[in-house]
Amino acid sequence: MATGVDDAPWVLNLPDPVRRELQRAIIRWISGDPDQARLHCNELWAAGYRELQLLGTALLGTQSEDWVPDWAEKRAPDSMDRLALTALAAEGLTGWRMENTRAYLNRIEAWLQDKRARMQYFGLTALQEVLELEGDWFPEFFEILDGYHWEPRGEARKVFVTLLQKAAQKSSGEMAGFLLSVIEKNPEKPAPYLAALGRYFPDRQNRLFRQALSR
């Protein structure tokens, strides 16, 4: 696959209820001690099994210290499990994202400039979480999107399409205005994705997109 992400990772076949109970216990036991949390995140992730990496990711998500994004960034390129990689970008950055939103946005821009496919996947997944943040972060979200090359490959492309759809679903008016501005500057960037976004906009808006592309 273009992302290099494996569909057949090491798994323990641990039932989800058991994993969630272990997760609650680990977080209750360790999350208040950042040094111990970091140590156990290291050990759980290094074990290589999906369920243990998900436990480590959940523990990481309770931390807001400066080491969190570097920890995730170091491990993302080598992750061969799509589910674990998705959780690392979303759940694993929760605490740090909430406490350091501006820094989080800056890091996403850097991740999206990375040429490696798995970092593209990681960065785009992290960008989706901006849509769930409290407050109006749409201007910053659109700024990051505007600077992106819009040519992800493999599984990263699927994440990108989902990202655009979620943004259109959240605010079709703001997303439509943004897309028209992108079309005006570089119509080749959004053109391949408009068909996947059509159902989120009224017919009149879709006609405006087509008219803008035909100029």
N, C-alpha and C positions, 0 to 999 in steps of 0.2 A: 504494500500500500504506500501511497505517496507520503503519508505521515510517518511511516515506520512504526505505527502503533499496532500491537498484536491483539487479535481477537481471542487468543487462547493463552491467557496468562496463567501463572501458577495460582491455583485456588485450593483452599482447604475444604470447600463445600460446607463452611460454617453457616448454620441457619441465621438469617437476619435477626430474629429476636435475641439469639444468644450474643451475636456481635453487638447489638445495641445495648444489651445489659452490660457487657464488658466495657463498652465505650463509656457508659455512664459511670461505671466504677472507676475506670482509669482517670477520667476527667475529675471526678470527685476527689480522688486520691492525690493527683499530681498537679493539676492545672494551676494551683496557687503558687507553685514554686517554678519560676521560669527556667532555672538551670536544670532542674530535674525534668521539666517538660521537654526541653531541648534534647537532653540525653535520651529520653524514651522515644521521642520522635525519630531520632537517628536510628535507634535499634529496631523499632517497628518497621520503618521504611526499608531499612537494609535487609530485613528478612526476605523481602521479595514477593511474599504472598499477598494477593489482593486484599484479603480481609484484614491482614495486619497493617498494610499500607493505609487502608481506610481508617483503621483505629488511630494510626499516627497522624493522619490528616485531620481527624476530628479533634485530637489533642492540640495540634498546631493551630486550629481555628480559635482556640480559647486564648491565644497569646497575642499581644499587641506590640511586643518589643521590636526594635529595629532589625533584629536578626531574621525575622520571619520571612520577608520577601526574598532575601538572599538565600535562605535555606530552600525555599520553594524553587527559585530560579535555578539553583544548582542541580536539583533533582529532576526537574521537568524534562530536559532534553534526553535523559536516559530512561524515562518511563516507557515501558512497553505495553502498558495496560491502559486502554482508553478510559475505563471507568475510574481508575485511580488517578489518572492525569486530570480528568474533568473535576473530580473531587478536590484535588490539590489546588486548582485554579479558583474554584468557587468556595467550597467550605473551608479549605485550609487557610485562606487569607481573610476570613470573616472578621476576627478580632482586630487585626492590623488595619484592614480596610475601613472599619468603623472609626478608628482612632486617628487615622492618617489618610483621609480621603484624597487630599491634594497630592500627597506623595504617591498614593496608589495610582492616580491618574497619570502621573509622570512616568511611573514604572511601566504602565501599560503601553505608553507610546514607545518606550525603548524595546519592550518585548515584541511589538508589532514590526519593528525595524529589523529584528533578527531574521536571518535567512533560513534558519532551520525550521522544517515543517512542524515539528512537535512544539516549538516555541510559538509558532503562528497559532496553532491549536490552543495552546495555553493562554496566549495573550487575548485571543478572541473570546475564549470562555470567560476570562477575567473581565473583559469589557462588558459582557452581558450583565454582570452583577451591578454595574453602574446604574442600570435601569431599575434596580430594586432599592437603591439608596434613598434615604429620606432627604427631602429638599429637592431643589431644581438643579440637577446636574446635566440637563440636556445640552446647554451650550458647550460644556466641556466634552460631553459625549460626541457631539457633532464635530467639534474641532478635531478630536482624535480620528473619527471616521474620515474626515476630509483629507487628513494627512496620510491615510492608509492607501496602499497601492491597489486594493480591491481585486487581487489576483491570487487568492489562496489556493492551495492544491489539496486534492484528496479529501480526507475527513475534515480538514480545516475549512474547506469550502462549504461543507454542510453546516458547520457551526456559524459561518459568516452569514449564510442565507437565513438561518434561524435568528441570528442577531438582528438583521434588518427587519424581519417579520415582527419580532417582539417590539422593536422601536416603533414600527408603524402601528402596531396594535395599541401601544401605550399612548401615542398621540399622533393620529393620522395627519392632522393639520401641520404640525411642526415637522414631521417627517417628509411630507409632501413638499413643503417649502425648501427643506434641505436638499432633497433630490433634484428639484428644479435648479437650484444654485449649482449643484455638481454637474448637471447636464449642460448648463450654460458654459462652464469652464472646460469640461472634458466629458463629452457624451458617451465615450467608449467605456468609462468606468461603471456607470450604473446600468447601462443598456442590457447586459446579460441577466440582470436580476429583476427587472421590472415585471416580468411575467409571474414570478413567484410572489410579488407584492401586490398584484392587481386587486385581489379580493379584499384588501384592507383599505382601499380607497373607493370613493364613489366614481361612477362612470365618467362624470365630467372631469374629474381629476386625472383619470387615466387617459382621457383624450388630450388633456394639456401635456402630459408626458409625451405622447406620440407626436404631437405638434412640435414640441421642443426638440425632439430627436430628429425630426424631418427637416429642420432648418439647415 
